[in-house]
Amino acid sequence: MSTDTTAAKQKRKGLRVALAVSFGFVLAVYWTAFIPFLGPLFAAQFLLASSRPMPLGKTVGAAIVILVAGIAMMVLTSSLGDRPAPFLLLLGLTYFLCFAVQTSGKGGPAVFLVLVVAIVVPLLGILNKELANSILSILVGGVLSGTLLMWLAHAIIPEPACCEDNTERLPAQPMDLLRAFANTLILLTSVVICLTSNNLTAAAVIPITVASLLGQLDVAVGTRAAFGLVVVNLLGGFVASAAYAALTLRPNLLSIFLIVLGVALFLGGRAAAMTKDAPLFAGALTIFLILFGLGVSPLPGTAAESFATRIVYIAAALIYALLLATILWSRRPDPRRINP
């Protein structure tokens, strides 16, 4: 494939991400969704995974997996939420299974989305009793809207039939159970901290940031400086802070659409590129959607808290995950990593 064709394909993928995220975000705010970033986040993950729309069977399968995970987390939270030991044990087992699949290079975006569900559902169920009975409808809405946004984006900006999907994928590898166990300890500890903080903003930001960073470290190619990881991920937080400040000057749906569209074009376009930095910008886009979504969310207390505090949360989560990963991860060479 020629360079021009590759560049055009990446441009189309970035445009699809930007359109899906911006339209989805505005519709979620218009319908006063409690978690407006959920549908756009799902759509972005689906669209970044491939230049082609997910086949119907695979789409239905991913949606079923996510919904089943959500229902399981609801049952787990409602039945064992007041019994910390078995609750955390089963929650940790869920994280371990997700990370084990992730270390094998399988699962695609569904693994990260299941992790998001397994983080958000227990936190909302325990820290916000008013939403406990609405979690399933919120989750169903997020899955359906993310899927519809993916198909709509491909309908508006289709991929030419002559162009093959050369999206780089990690080759299948034996599961690294030690790394999966280490990742589980890192993520579960962050969830425990948030469950004891009674702070919904921290609960939403910190564990998802940790899960996102662990995924980036898992797919990074070559040696990557920890400073670069922190800076690129913090970029999403700073951009969200600036975007929210701009929104306060003219708070309406058109402003939200233009702001999210511009940021999604900037971050999503780089996340769609076939480079080793792409996962970092995908992580930055995830952080932006979460922070900006919390800013405009009708959830109590989310808009009142300063973005500076939220960025501190993100920085703490990034440094925490990097330090523990450095300590706990196995030192043996990873066959998926290629020295630059």
Protein Blocks (a to p, Z undefined) as FASTA:
>chain_A
ZZklmmmmmmmmmmmmmmmmmmmmmmmmmnopablmlmmmmmmmmmmmpmbdcdfklmmm
mmmmmmmmmmmmmmmmmmmmmmmklmmmmmmmmmmmmmmmmmnopaijmlmmmmmmmmmm
mmmmmmmmklmmmmmmmmmmmmmmmmmmmmmmmmmmccdfklccfbdcdddddddfklmm
mmmmmmmmmmmmmmmnopaklmmmmmmmmmmmmmmmmmpgcjddfklmmmmmmmmmmmmm
mmmmmmmmmgcfklmmmmmmmmmmmmmmmmmpccfklmmmmmmmmmmmmmmmmmmpcbeh
klmpcfklmmmmmmmmmmmmmmmmmmmpcfbdcfkbccZZ
